[in-house]
């Protein structure tokens, strides 16, 4: 309780009264920049500061005039779903000169702006830092020239800078994801998925060029997300003779029955002699060596365009709020910082340390996110002949349990292929636990999972049946097939399944084998993890629908939409979806509400309708309250809003569970499944004694989940105390800290827990491992 009071006091002390914040976007545009601008403006106004748009980046700062405009709450309405940057971006040569920066300083002083939030790449952020370092000297010059007086110089003596990285290339060290990267991956994967259908029809090979002059992140992750046959990136020039290896792999793929090949080339790819490798080079190579019908597609600026993904909206909103907090806490001794994402945690890093790492160029390989993706791609990329693989003699079974979730198939594919490369025999169990005890178990080979990455639902089949009533039959099947380890992919039922199997070890020795569960559910309600496979795809479905619903109101003023989301008792989809869609109110089980709250929300919307924003969005989690149903809330709003606004309701239903998995879910599922199989391999070796596997300790039945910044294996029995089994949710849920953020951005007065607010910390660099 004392901690909560201290936290609340801290937030109240962070007043922006008397302060002015300028926000600008600079360099190349990226989807999600507008969400960041919106968050900065609304959080700034919320804490009592004045916030100014600086149009056209640094050029607008130099030119001044109408380019620097005070922002209002309403001026950032409807920005959230718009791609690019509505306040404009331009590359400014003038700002690179001392005279240009002097002009910019003068324009800021005229408006009392001494806090800058810069959204851009490393060049834009470097320029901002130089501007800050020169600030006192620039003020002296302005005083000497008579453009400002001593009092103005005294009142504006400190310039504070906070950066947010907006770049589709994800080419900035210190952050796992930059604003715009996820949306760019969405554009690439949409194109690749479409191309794969036509390629399969004609047995074609497609060579795709994606952006990335110096950084191959987009190429690498899109190759992982679509299961590409080959990828070429600037960070890893292929070894001499790569042409022969690539053609051999394409040929082997066709011989295993594949009807298509996908090759992804980053625009900056080179060979080891520094010679550019172009898509046309690759096409000519495939045609001359293999005679395959080959086509080239250059995606170009399609990757920069379109609506920002749910991930980018949430990331940008979190970073925008964090940037304002960092500006309010900044002092003269605080270095310019950049707010970024590490795992699932917002962090502040010294701006110039990050820039210096990027300028080292090769260090990009050793940034954590890039290295993780690279290692996973290497694991999955090349299938050696069976005779060259290690032979462990272990048999590992994979099954899905619970409701289907997009990304499950990507996880199964990854598990099967990594397991085969580890030397194990991999077995697929159809229809979950029901199929397990009925003996629906068969060996699954490398080629059997080809093309699974982009498939929605569960190809193996999945059911909610739990093992408790079928333990004897399951144990019998484990004996019949000599299964040595188990990988369960699913939601809350999968967690319960593994818990029941672990607890049955005392009566059934057959369950004394390494077992791991991977969280895969749209509800994101599994204990022991911040994120689950499938939740991102579902959030994108919700956000896309909300965008369309809001757009339908553009011709009809004063309309409020009540939208029901899935999730059981877990309010993740409603709350985080509300943040991404720009909801006015969200009703969830975790935050009890009564009739007075409902009345207050109606009054809030009534006030909103008096402004220029004449539409409202209300999200309700399906089990948020047994009495205040979606119908009840719709009828209440309709009655209380009479004469002010009218209402419509939508129940989104199972559309949230369908569709092709998002790039994030494909990538997340692929990486954690690979990590899980490697863990299983270690446990098998540790527990193999006297010709058999025997694993009965807590740490041999684990859940692999993301916890803040790290992926962690946690014994399922230890997660029991963290779980509310009656409501099928964890007792503590990290995303509840984002719920007040949604309220703040919807103009509700609320307390906001800043105890987790990022503190300035050094940039950590992954130590380079021995070259592969």
JOLINJO-V616148 format. One record per residue. N is the residue number from 0. PHI is phi in degrees with one decimal (NA if undefined). OMEGA is omega as a letter, one per 40 degrees, with the letter a starting at -180 (NA if undefined). D_LAST is the distance of its C-alpha to the last C-alpha in Angstrom with 1 decimal. Layout:
<<N;PHI;OMEGA;D_LAST> <N;PHI;OMEGA;D_LAST>>
//
This chain:
<<0;NA;i;51.8> <1;-62.2;i;51.9> <2;-62.3;i;48.3> <3;-61.3;a;49.2> <4;-64.3;i;52.2> <5;-62.1;a;50.2> <6;-63.2;a;47.6> <7;-63.9;i;50.4> <8;-62.1;i;52.1> <9;-58.7;a;48.9> <10;-65.3;a;48.7> <11;-66.4;i;52.4> <12;-73.2;a;52.0> <13;-84.8;a;49.4> <14;-86.8;i;52.2> <15;-99.7;a;51.5> <16;-56.6;i;55.2> <17;81.9;a;55.9> <18;-104.8;i;52.3> <19;-125.2;a;51.1> <20;-118.3;i;47.6> <21;-106.0;i;46.3> <22;-122.1;i;43.5> <23;-140.3;i;41.8> <24;-113.9;a;39.0> <25;-139.5;i;37.3> <26;78.6;i;34.9> <27;-65.8;a;33.6> <28;-77.5;i;35.1> <29;-149.5;i;33.3> <30;-61.5;a;34.8> <31;106.6;i;35.8> <32;-59.5;a;37.1> <33;-65.9;i;40.6> <34;-63.8;i;40.0> <35;-67.1;i;38.9> <36;-60.2;i;42.0> <37;-58.6;a;44.2> <38;-65.9;i;42.9> <39;-62.2;a;43.4> <40;-61.7;a;46.9> <41;-71.7;i;48.1> <42;-67.9;i;46.7> <43;-61.2;i;48.2> <44;-64.1;a;51.5> <45;-58.0;a;51.4> <46;-88.6;i;51.3> <47;98.0;i;54.0> <48;-89.2;i;52.2> <49;-91.0;i;52.9> <50;-123.0;a;49.9> <51;-120.4;i;49.8> <52;-76.5;i;47.8> <53;-111.3;a;46.7> <54;-72.5;i;46.6> <55;60.8;i;44.4> <56;60.8;a;42.0> <57;-65.7;i;42.6> <58;-63.0;i;45.1> <59;-66.9;i;47.3> <60;-68.1;i;47.2> <61;-69.7;a;48.3> <62;-76.9;a;51.0> <63;64.9;a;52.3> <64;63.5;a;55.3> <65;-70.9;i;54.7> <66;-69.8;i;51.0> <67;-111.4;a;51.2> <68;-131.7;i;52.8> <69;-67.7;a;53.5> <70;-94.2;i;51.9> <71;-117.1;i;53.8> <72;-58.0;a;52.7> <73;-72.6;a;53.8> <74;-68.6;i;52.1> <75;-106.1;i;48.6> <76;-68.4;i;49.9> <77;69.0;i;48.2> <78;-84.5;a;45.2> <79;-55.8;a;42.8> <80;-92.7;a;42.2> <81;-93.6;i;42.2> <82;-75.9;i;39.0> <83;66.9;i;38.5> <84;-138.2;a;40.5> <85;-75.5;i;44.3> <86;-92.8;i;44.9> <87;80.9;i;43.2> <88;-143.7;i;40.5> <89;-150.3;i;40.6> <90;-85.8;a;38.8> <91;-119.4;i;41.3> <92;-68.0;a;41.5> <93;-62.2;a;44.5> <94;-67.1;i;42.8> <95;-72.8;i;40.5> <96;-94.7;i;43.7> <97;-61.2;a;45.7> <98;-63.0;i;48.8> <99;-64.5;i;47.0> <100;-69.1;i;45.9> <101;-64.8;i;49.4> <102;-62.3;a;50.8> <103;-62.6;i;48.4> <104;-60.9;i;49.4> <105;-61.2;a;53.0> <106;-63.1;i;52.6> <107;-69.6;a;50.9> <108;-61.7;i;53.7> <109;-56.9;a;56.4> <110;-109.5;i;55.1> <111;70.6;a;54.1> <112;-86.7;i;50.5> <113;-125.3;i;48.5> <114;-131.2;a;45.6> <115;-119.2;i;43.0> <116;-112.1;a;40.5> <117;-107.6;i;38.1> <118;-111.7;a;35.9> <119;-179.8;a;33.4> <120;-92.9;a;30.1> <121;-65.9;i;28.9> <122;-64.9;i;31.5> <123;-64.0;a;34.3> <124;-73.3;i;33.5> <125;-64.0;i;33.2> <126;-60.7;i;36.6> <127;-64.9;a;38.1> <128;-66.6;i;37.0> <129;-61.5;i;38.5> <130;-58.5;i;41.6> <131;-67.3;a;41.9> <132;-63.9;a;41.5> <133;-87.2;a;44.3> <134;-51.4;a;46.5> <135;-62.7;i;49.1> <136;-66.9;i;49.5> <137;-65.2;i;49.9> <138;-63.4;i;52.6> <139;-60.1;i;54.5> <140;-61.7;a;54.5> <141;-64.2;i;55.8> <142;-66.5;a;58.6> <143;-59.6;a;59.5> <144;-81.8;i;59.7> <145;75.6;a;62.0> <146;-81.2;i;59.7> <147;-137.9;i;59.5> <148;-97.3;a;61.6> <149;-60.5;a;60.8> <150;-63.3;i;61.2> <151;-62.7;i;58.6> <152;-64.2;i;56.1> <153;-65.8;a;56.9> <154;-69.9;a;56.4> <155;-120.7;a;53.1> <156;-72.7;a;51.7> <157;-117.8;i;48.3> <158;-113.4;i;45.7> <159;-107.3;a;43.1> <160;-123.8;i;40.0> <161;-130.2;a;37.7> <162;-109.2;i;34.9> <163;-126.8;a;33.4> <164;-89.4;i;30.4> <165;-110.5;a;31.4> <166;-161.9;a;28.7> <167;-71.9;a;27.5> <168;-78.8;a;24.1> <169;53.2;a;23.2> <170;-107.8;a;22.0> <171;-126.3;a;23.4> <172;-78.6;i;21.8> <173;105.5;i;23.7> <174;-128.6;i;24.5> <175;-73.2;a;22.9> <176;-141.2;i;25.0> <177;-95.8;a;27.2> <178;-63.3;i;30.6> <179;108.1;a;30.5> <180;-64.1;a;26.9> <181;-63.0;i;28.0> <182;-65.0;i;30.9> <183;-62.2;i;28.9> <184;-63.1;i;26.7> <185;-58.1;a;30.0> <186;-62.7;a;31.2> <187;-63.5;a;28.0> <188;-68.2;i;28.1> <189;-58.2;i;31.9> <190;-67.6;a;31.5> <191;-62.1;i;28.7> <192;-59.1;i;30.9> <193;-68.1;a;33.8> <194;-65.9;a;32.1> <195;-61.4;a;30.8> <196;-68.8;i;34.4> <197;-74.2;i;35.5> <198;-62.6;a;32.5> <199;-67.0;a;33.2> <200;-60.3;a;36.9> <201;-109.2;a;36.3> <202;52.2;a;33.0> <203;-105.2;i;31.4> <204;-108.9;i;27.9> <205;-115.5;i;27.6> <206;-110.9;a;25.4> <207;-110.9;i;25.5> <208;-101.7;i;25.0> <209;-118.7;a;24.7> <210;-67.2;a;25.1> <211;136.2;a;22.4> <212;-67.0;a;22.9> <213;-119.3;a;20.4> <214;-129.2;a;18.9> <215;-94.9;a;17.4> <216;-57.9;a;18.4> <217;-60.5;i;21.3> <218;-63.9;a;19.4> <219;-64.5;a;16.5> <220;-72.3;i;19.1> <221;-68.0;i;21.7> <222;-64.7;i;19.3> <223;-63.5;a;18.7> <224;-74.2;a;22.5> <225;-113.8;i;23.7> <226;70.3;a;21.3> <227;-62.2;a;20.5> <228;-76.3;a;19.2> <229;-153.4;i;16.9> <230;-137.7;i;16.1> <231;-124.3;a;15.6> <232;-131.9;a;15.1> <233;-65.4;a;15.6> <234;-69.1;a;12.8> <235;-129.9;i;10.1> <236;-56.4;a;11.9> <237;-66.6;a;11.1> <238;-67.7;i;10.4> <239;-57.4;a;13.8> <240;89.6;a;15.7> <241;-61.1;a;14.5> <242;-59.2;a;18.2> <243;-66.5;i;18.8> <244;-62.4;a;16.0> <245;-63.6;a;17.4> <246;-63.7;i;20.9> <247;-63.3;a;20.2> <248;-66.5;i;19.0> <249;-61.9;a;22.0> <250;-65.2;i;24.3> <251;-63.5;i;23.2> <252;-60.7;i;23.7> <253;-66.5;a;27.2> <254;-66.7;i;28.0> <255;-86.0;i;27.4> <256;106.7;i;30.1> <257;-68.9;a;28.5> <258;-101.9;a;30.8> <259;-151.3;i;28.5> <260;-135.2;i;25.1> <261;-122.2;i;23.8> <262;-121.0;a;21.4> <263;-113.9;a;20.8> <264;-123.2;i;20.3> <265;-73.6;a;20.3> <266;-60.8;a;23.1> <267;-100.7;a;20.9> <268;-66.3;i;18.2> <269;-137.8;i;17.6> <270;-90.3;a;15.9> <271;-72.2;i;14.3> <272;-93.7;i;17.9> <273;84.2;i;18.9> <274;-81.3;a;21.0> <275;-63.2;i;21.7> <276;-108.1;a;20.8> <277;-100.9;i;23.9> <278;-63.8;i;25.0> <279;-68.6;i;27.6> <280;-57.2;a;25.2> <281;-65.9;i;23.3> <282;-60.3;a;26.8> <283;-59.8;i;28.1> <284;-63.3;a;25.1> <285;-63.9;a;25.6> <286;-65.2;a;29.4> <287;-71.1;a;29.3> <288;-85.0;a;26.9> <289;-115.0;a;27.9> <290;74.2;i;31.2> <291;-72.7;i;30.4> <292;-65.6;a;32.6> <293;-126.9;i;30.3> <294;-127.1;i;31.2> <295;-114.5;i;29.8> <296;-130.7;i;30.3> <297;-106.8;a;29.8> <298;-74.0;i;30.3> <299;57.3;a;31.2> <300;-76.3;i;33.3> <301;-54.9;a;33.8> <302;-66.1;i;30.8> <303;-85.8;a;32.8> <304;-95.0;i;35.9> <305;87.5;a;37.6> <306;-74.4;i;38.4> <307;-66.0;i;36.0> <308;-70.8;i;34.5> <309;-58.5;a;35.8> <310;-58.6;a;32.6> <311;-66.2;i;33.0> <312;-66.0;a;36.7> <313;-68.7;i;36.2> <314;-56.6;a;33.4> <315;-64.4;i;35.6> <316;-66.3;i;38.7> <317;-62.8;a;37.1> <318;-67.7;i;35.7> <319;-62.5;i;39.1> <320;-65.9;i;41.0> <321;-61.8;i;38.6> <322;-63.3;i;39.0> <323;-65.4;i;42.8> <324;-60.5;a;42.6> <325;-64.4;i;40.4> <326;-65.9;a;43.0> <327;-68.2;a;45.9> <328;-89.8;a;44.4> <329;-67.9;i;43.3> <330;-129.8;a;45.2> <331;-61.7;a;45.4> <332;-87.6;a;42.9> <333;-80.4;i;40.3> <334;-69.9;i;37.5> <335;-56.9;a;36.8> <336;-125.8;i;34.4> <337;-120.6;i;32.4> <338;-92.4;a;32.7> <339;-149.3;a;29.6> <340;-116.3;i;28.2> <341;-126.2;a;26.0> <342;66.5;i;25.6> <343;-118.1;a;29.3> <344;-115.2;i;30.7> <345;-75.2;i;32.3> <346;-133.1;i;31.3> <347;-114.7;a;32.5> <348;-126.8;i;30.3> <349;-59.6;a;31.4> <350;-56.9;a;31.2> <351;-70.9;i;30.3> <352;-62.7;i;27.5> <353;-64.8;a;25.8> <354;-62.1;a;26.7> <355;-63.7;i;25.4> <356;-67.6;i;21.9> <357;-65.3;a;22.0> <358;-66.3;i;23.4> <359;-71.5;i;20.4> <360;62.0;a;18.6> <361;-62.7;a;15.0> <362;-65.2;i;15.8> <363;-58.0;i;16.2> <364;-60.2;a;12.5> <365;-97.5;i;13.3> <366;-72.6;a;16.5> <367;-56.1;a;16.9> <368;-62.1;a;17.8> <369;-64.6;a;15.2> <370;-64.6;i;12.3> <371;-59.5;i;14.2> <372;-66.7;a;14.7> <373;-63.9;i;11.1> <374;-63.0;i;10.1> <375;-66.1;i;13.3> <376;-61.2;i;12.9> <377;-61.8;i;9.7> <378;-61.4;a;12.0> <379;-98.8;a;14.9> <380;-78.3;a;13.8> <381;-125.7;i;13.9> <382;-94.8;i;16.6> <383;-72.6;i;16.4> <384;-61.5;a;19.9> <385;-53.8;a;21.7> <386;-68.6;a;21.9> <387;-90.2;a;18.2> <388;-79.7;i;18.0> <389;-65.2;i;18.7> <390;-120.3;a;22.4> <391;-88.5;a;23.4> <392;66.7;i;27.0> <393;-86.2;i;27.1> <394;-119.3;a;28.6> <395;-118.7;i;27.9> <396;-102.8;i;30.3> <397;-121.7;i;29.8> <398;-147.6;i;32.9> <399;-103.1;i;34.2> <400;-133.1;i;37.1> <401;100.2;a;39.4> <402;-77.2;i;39.8> <403;-66.7;i;37.4> <404;-144.5;i;34.9> <405;-61.4;a;32.8> <406;108.9;i;29.1> <407;-57.9;a;29.9> <408;-67.8;i;28.9> <409;-62.3;i;25.5> <410;-66.7;i;25.0> <411;-63.2;i;26.3> <412;-57.1;a;24.0> <413;-61.8;a;20.9> <414;-61.8;a;22.3> <415;-62.4;a;23.2> <416;-71.4;i;19.9> <417;-67.3;i;17.8> <418;-60.0;i;20.5> <419;-64.3;i;20.5> <420;-67.5;i;16.7> <421;-80.5;i;17.6> <422;97.4;a;20.3> <423;-84.5;i;23.3> <424;-90.3;a;26.2> <425;-102.8;i;26.7> <426;-122.1;i;30.3> <427;-103.3;i;31.8> <428;-106.9;i;35.0> <429;-85.3;i;37.3> <430;60.3;i;39.7> <431;61.2;a;38.4> <432;-64.0;i;40.5> <433;-60.9;i;43.3> <434;-68.1;a;41.3> <435;-62.3;a;39.8> <436;-74.8;i;43.2> <437;-89.5;i;44.5> <438;82.8;i;41.7> <439;-83.2;a;40.0> <440;-127.4;i;36.7> <441;-147.0;i;34.8> <442;-67.5;a;31.4> <443;-124.7;a;29.1> <444;-102.9;a;26.5> <445;-52.0;a;23.4> <446;-71.9;a;25.7> <447;-65.9;a;28.4> <448;-103.7;i;26.6> <449;-62.3;i;25.8> <450;80.1;a;27.3> <451;-77.9;a;27.9> <452;-56.7;a;26.0> <453;-91.0;a;28.8> <454;-86.3;i;31.7> <455;-80.3;i;33.9> <456;67.3;a;35.8> <457;-132.4;a;34.8> <458;-67.9;i;34.4> <459;-67.6;a;34.6> <460;90.4;a;37.8> <461;-147.3;i;38.6> <462;-139.1;a;41.8> <463;-85.2;a;43.0> <464;-55.5;i;44.3> <465;-102.8;a;43.6> <466;-80.4;a;43.3> <467;-50.3;a;46.2> <468;-88.5;a;48.8> <469;-130.0;a;46.8> <470;-60.6;a;45.1> <471;-62.4;a;46.7> <472;-68.8;i;45.7> <473;-65.4;i;42.1> <474;-59.3;i;41.9> <475;-62.7;i;43.4> <476;-66.3;i;40.7> <477;-62.8;i;38.0> <478;-69.2;a;39.7> <479;-57.9;a;40.3> <480;-94.5;i;36.7> <481;53.3;a;35.4> <482;-78.3;a;33.1> <483;-103.7;a;31.0> <484;-158.9;a;29.6> <485;-135.7;i;30.5> <486;-117.7;a;28.9> <487;-109.2;a;31.6> <488;-115.9;a;31.0> <489;173.6;a;34.1> <490;-94.1;a;36.3> <491;-59.8;i;38.9> <492;-63.7;i;40.0> <493;-65.3;i;36.5> <494;-62.6;i;36.7> <495;-62.4;i;40.2> <496;-58.4;a;39.2> <497;-66.8;i;36.6> <498;-62.4;i;39.1> <499;-67.0;i;41.8> <500;-67.1;i;39.6> <501;-63.6;a;38.6> <502;-68.4;i;42.3> <503;-84.1;i;43.3> <504;-60.3;a;41.3> <505;-65.8;a;44.5> <506;-106.7;a;46.4> <507;-132.6;a;43.7> <508;-65.6;a;41.2> <509;-62.5;a;39.3> <510;-87.4;i;37.9> <511;-83.8;i;36.3> <512;-134.0;i;32.9> <513;-61.2;a;29.9> <514;-136.1;a;30.7> <515;-138.2;i;29.0> <516;-115.9;i;30.5> <517;-108.1;a;28.8> <518;-71.1;i;31.3> <519;-141.9;i;32.2> <520;-160.3;i;35.6> <521;-67.9;a;37.1> <522;-74.7;a;39.3> <523;52.8;a;36.5> <524;-115.5;a;38.8> <525;-90.0;i;36.5> <526;-67.6;i;36.7> <527;89.1;i;33.6> <528;-149.0;i;31.7> <529;-81.2;a;32.4> <530;-134.1;i;31.1> <531;-125.2;i;31.4> <532;-59.6;i;29.9> <533;105.0;a;32.7> <534;-67.4;a;34.4> <535;-66.2;i;32.9> <536;-60.3;i;34.0> <537;-65.3;i;37.4> <538;-60.1;i;37.7> <539;-65.0;i;37.0> <540;-64.7;i;39.7> <541;-64.7;a;42.1> <542;-65.2;i;41.5> <543;-61.8;i;41.8> <544;-67.5;i;45.1> <545;-61.5;i;46.4> <546;-59.4;a;45.7> <547;-67.4;i;47.8> <548;-64.5;i;50.5> <549;-63.8;i;50.8> <550;-65.6;i;51.0> <551;-65.1;a;53.8> <552;-88.7;a;55.8> <553;-63.7;i;55.6> <554;-92.5;a;58.9> <555;-122.5;a;60.5> <556;-76.3;i;60.9> <557;55.2;i;61.1> <558;-129.2;i;59.2> <559;-116.8;i;57.2> <560;-108.5;i;54.8> <561;-103.6;a;54.3> <562;-122.6;i;51.1> <563;-98.9;i;50.2> <564;-110.3;i;46.6> <565;-83.0;i;45.2> <566;129.5;a;43.6> <567;62.0;i;46.2> <568;-89.8;a;47.1> <569;-87.8;a;43.8> <570;-90.7;a;44.4> <571;-56.3;a;40.7> <572;-62.1;a;41.1> <573;-67.6;a;44.5> <574;-71.5;a;43.6> <575;-73.1;i;40.2> <576;-63.5;i;41.4> <577;-64.1;i;44.4> <578;-64.4;a;42.4> <579;-74.5;a;40.4> <580;-95.1;a;43.6> <581;77.2;a;45.8> <582;-71.4;i;48.2> <583;-86.3;a;51.4> <584;-148.1;i;51.6> <585;-133.3;i;49.6> <586;-109.2;a;51.2> <587;-133.5;a;49.1> <588;-63.5;a;50.0> <589;-67.6;i;48.2> <590;-121.0;a;50.6> <591;-56.7;i;54.2> <592;-140.1;a;56.6> <593;-128.7;a;60.3> <594;-64.6;i;63.0> <595;-66.7;i;63.2> <596;-64.3;i;59.5> <597;-61.9;i;60.1> <598;-63.9;i;63.1> <599;-61.5;i;61.3> <600;-65.2;i;58.5> <601;-63.1;i;61.2> <602;-64.3;i;62.9> <603;-61.5;i;59.5> <604;-67.4;i;59.1> <605;-60.9;i;62.7> <606;-64.9;a;62.2> <607;-61.8;a;59.1> <608;-65.8;i;61.1> <609;-80.5;i;63.4> <610;-93.3;i;60.6> <611;-77.4;i;59.0> <612;-94.2;a;56.4> <613;-113.7;i;58.4> <614;-153.9;a;56.2> <615;-136.4;a;54.7> <616;-134.6;a;51.9> <617;-123.7;i;52.1> <618;-109.2;i;49.6> <619;-130.0;i;50.6> <620;-68.3;a;48.5> <621;-56.2;a;50.2> <622;-113.3;a;51.1> <623;-66.4;i;51.7> <624;-161.6;a;55.4> <625;-71.7;a;57.5> <626;-96.1;i;60.6> <627;-86.8;a;59.2> <628;-74.8;i;57.8> <629;-60.8;i;56.5> <630;-63.0;a;60.0> <631;-62.3;a;61.7> <632;-63.6;i;59.6> <633;-61.0;a;60.1> <634;-67.8;i;63.9> <635;-64.3;i;64.1> <636;-61.8;a;62.3> <637;-61.8;a;64.5> <638;-71.8;a;67.7> <639;-72.6;a;66.9> <640;-94.5;a;65.5> <641;-53.8;i;68.6> <642;85.4;a;69.7> <643;-113.0;i;66.5> <644;-150.1;i;63.6> <645;-111.5;a;63.2> <646;-124.3;i;60.5> <647;-137.3;i;58.3> <648;-127.3;i;56.1> <649;-140.1;i;53.1> <650;-105.9;a;51.5> <651;-72.1;i;47.9> <652;60.2;a;47.6> <653;-76.3;i;44.9> <654;-62.1;i;43.5> <655;-71.8;a;41.4> <656;-99.4;a;39.8> <657;-98.7;i;39.2> <658;89.6;i;37.2> <659;-70.7;a;33.7> <660;-64.7;i;31.2> <661;-70.2;i;30.2> <662;-54.7;a;26.6> <663;-60.6;a;26.4> <664;-68.1;i;27.5> <665;-62.3;a;25.2> <666;-68.7;a;22.2> <667;-62.9;i;23.6> <668;-61.6;a;24.5> <669;-63.1;a;21.1> <670;-70.7;a;19.2> <671;-74.0;i;21.8> <672;-67.8;i;22.2> <673;-62.1;i;18.5> <674;-64.3;a;18.9> <675;-65.6;a;22.2> <676;-66.1;i;21.1> <677;-63.8;i;18.5> <678;-64.7;i;21.5> <679;-59.9;i;23.7> <680;-60.1;i;21.5> <681;-64.1;a;21.7> <682;-66.5;i;25.4> <683;-62.6;i;26.0> <684;-65.4;a;24.7> <685;-67.4;a;26.7> <686;-99.6;a;29.8> <687;-89.0;i;29.9> <688;-141.9;i;32.7> <689;52.4;i;35.4> <690;80.2;i;34.0> <691;-148.3;i;34.0> <692;-92.9;i;32.3> <693;-139.4;a;34.5> <694;-129.5;a;33.4> <695;-126.2;i;36.3> <696;-87.3;a;35.2> <697;-57.1;a;35.0> <698;-79.6;i;31.3> <699;-108.6;i;30.7> <700;-134.8;a;32.3> <701;-124.2;i;30.6> <702;-108.4;i;30.3> <703;-98.4;a;27.0> <704;-140.6;i;28.0> <705;-89.6;i;27.3> <706;-118.8;a;29.4> <707;53.3;a;29.7> <708;-105.4;a;26.3> <709;-131.6;i;24.4> <710;-92.2;a;23.8> <711;-133.7;i;25.8> <712;-91.1;a;26.9> <713;-124.1;i;30.7> <714;-55.6;a;33.1> <715;-62.9;a;35.4> <716;-66.3;i;38.5> <717;-75.3;i;37.9> <718;-83.2;a;37.8> <719;-57.9;a;41.4> <720;-69.3;i;43.0> <721;-91.0;a;41.1> <722;-116.6;i;42.4> <723;-95.4;a;45.7> <724;-68.6;a;46.1> <725;-62.0;a;49.4> <726;-106.4;i;47.9> <727;56.6;i;44.4> <728;-142.4;i;42.7> <729;-69.3;a;40.9> <730;-70.1;i;43.5> <731;-122.1;a;41.4> <732;-130.4;a;39.7> <733;-58.8;a;37.7> <734;-69.1;i;38.6> <735;-62.3;i;42.3> <736;-71.8;i;41.6> <737;-85.7;a;41.0> <738;-61.9;i;44.4> <739;-63.1;i;46.4> <740;-62.5;i;44.2> <741;-60.5;a;45.3> <742;-65.8;i;48.9> <743;-60.5;a;48.7> <744;-71.7;i;47.4> <745;-101.1;i;50.3> <746;75.6;i;52.8> <747;-95.6;i;53.6> <748;-77.6;a;54.4> <749;-154.9;i;52.3> <750;-86.8;a;50.6> <751;-129.3;a;46.8> <752;-74.8;i;44.8> <753;-105.7;i;42.8> <754;-65.0;i;41.8> <755;-93.6;a;38.3> <756;-59.1;a;38.4> <757;-60.5;i;35.3> <758;-96.4;a;35.8> <759;-62.9;a;34.2> <760;-140.8;a;31.0> <761;-69.3;i;28.3> <762;-78.6;i;25.1> <763;-99.2;a;22.2> <764;-116.6;i;18.8> <765;-65.3;a;15.7> <766;-69.8;i;14.2> <767;-63.0;i;10.8> <768;-91.1;i;8.4> <769;-54.9;a;6.4> <770;-59.4;i;3.8> <771;-95.3;NA;0.0>>
//
